[in-house]
Amino acid sequence: MSLVSASFDLPAMGDYARDWALVDVETSGLIARRDRVLAVAVITIGPDGEQTGEFSTLLDPGCDPGPVEVHGLTVERLRGAPTFDQVAGRIGAMLQDRVLVAHNAQFDYDFLAYEFARARMWLPVSQRLCTLALNRQVDPPTDDMKLGTLAAHYGAPQQRAHDALDDTRVLAGILRASLREAARLDLPLPLVSCPPRAESQFTPKPPKTPCAYRNPGRMAPGGPLLQGMKIAITGETAHARAELVGRAVAAGLNMMTSVSRHTSVLVTNEPASQSAKARRAAAEGVPVIDEHTFLRLLADVRNGTVHEATVAAPLTAPSTAEGQATIAEPAGASVPEVSALTPSSPGTTVPAPRQPGEADSTLVGPLTSRRVLVLGGTHADAAAARSRVVELGGSAAVNLSTSVTDVVVLADGDKDRRMSRITALGLAVHDADWLTFPTSTNLDTAAIRPKEPHVLPRGGVIDLPMPAGKPAPEWYITATWAPQGDCEIDVVAFILDEDEQVLFDEDFIFYGAPENPAGTVRLLTGGPAEQTIALHLASLPPATRKVVVAAAIDGPATFGAVGPIQIGAAPGTSGSPLTRATLDAATTERTLLLAEIYRRGPIRRLRAIGQGYDHGLDSLARGYGVDIAN
């Protein structure tokens, strides 16, 4: 089968015709820095869609093969297989000068990167394409985005699931069909640049154990140290820094690498120094002691209060005339207190939380099951139109996809480059008046989704289900936006305690540190217009009260120019979205709080925020207790 269908000749395919290297790995676990590759398959495809090469092999990982019930690769089957370093050269030659393609490509890329690093070699990949991310853009009418589901949808035969070679052959069929759909919709490919990564970045790091005690606040003048106090050290010390930190952690103190308003005490032998920590401590009024005093106090650290899972009474949600409710948010639900940090717009009334599957009377209307793309208009007008779509029970789209059922054209929207493709696809096009009195038309059966995600308005809350008797799923919070040509958007996450502060700096997840030491929160990149925060909620420590997901613009651009950001929450990397929200900032914001996942008794909930700020990521991070080095 060719990459190019009969309806597309090669020049029309343009960016869709490349040299591809399709990859699948079977692994002993899910953590690339710890687990090993047990089997690998590579298929190369040329720009004409024809296969040019194929290689697969089992591998001896030198460790336990892990979940045999999943991949079927026992110790006996792997005995006598080559080690990865023995085949790395051949695999590297097939990847060289090609785009690496995989389903959930960051997973395969990271595992290969670690294996190449262990073999003292570079992974020769400069770009990758994730067929999962590509299909999230295409948005086919399927129950989920699993490889087998997409294979059935696109007609790619699958014989042996979790067999590396067969999965790669299935992936080839999915890639060809997905590229045809992307070309039909004129979608830019979500290619991810993969610059060479230093070997040291692939050195496994031991998880940092979170402090078991709540922060009791600042040290009183002449008072003792209490377990849970946040301690920072700056400047030269007589004792080795590692010794001081080790003794403090053993005593139950929380050692930080930066200073915030929640720091209990700064330890320094040079209180008049101009270090960043000393300046911040002076500005915040943080107590300062010298090393000798710190060591003396370490001998008698008083007992602290142990973190416990938050337990709260059920929410009460008195009804309003419009069928919505104002709910009492949990303690610590406010946005960070940052000096001169002013939100773009006031808070809004939020719907009461509900169980997945409940009917949402606030989101049922004439546009129920419809997905509407708004083009043109000022940012304020377009944002108002998208809000109106949600009020009428519909879902506001940020990009063209197969799920879009209607297009609303505002001022100058007819000049949007997507209009010609919209006309060719025969989508229903309306003017702004349609949103005042929308006429109902029958949906094409092909456009109806088996599982429509819940649509959340700004401030909306939903419970995240945790299946009883089964392993808790890893939740994926994915943010997408219209592709940008003049700026980059970074999605970040903050893992926060009861004080709305990070427990330690590593609980700030961003492009420079895409995973916390325990691997419970990770940043995944699906393309230049999509990033995901993966959360293993069941593994978060009791000290974690919430995880805040935000977006920041790198450069002078604002979210007013970027337009809306869509967030979706799905259980598992290939799961069907449980919920979806489209968030608009006002005009001048450079950072945007997207969502928070917080604990309410035994329940985890997600709230769509959509709160923008004019300041940059550094100011936002400082509000959560992290100083970003300039």
Helices and strands as residue ranges (DSSP letters): H 10-13, G 14-16, E 20-27, E 37-45, E 51-58, H 68-71, H 75-78, H 84-95, E 99-102, H 105-118, E 127-130, H 131-138, H 147-154, H 164-185, E 191-193, G 199-202, E 230-233, H 241-250, E 254-256, E 265-267, H 276-284, E 288-289, H 291-298, G 361-363, E 371-375, H 379-391, E 395-397, E 406-409, G 413-415, H 419-425, E 428-430, G 432-435, G 445-447, E 454-455, E 461-464, E 475-481, E 488-496, G 505-507, E 508-509, E 521-527, E 530-535, G 537-539, E 546-554, H 559-562, E 565-571, E 579-583, E 591-600, E 603-613, H 617-623
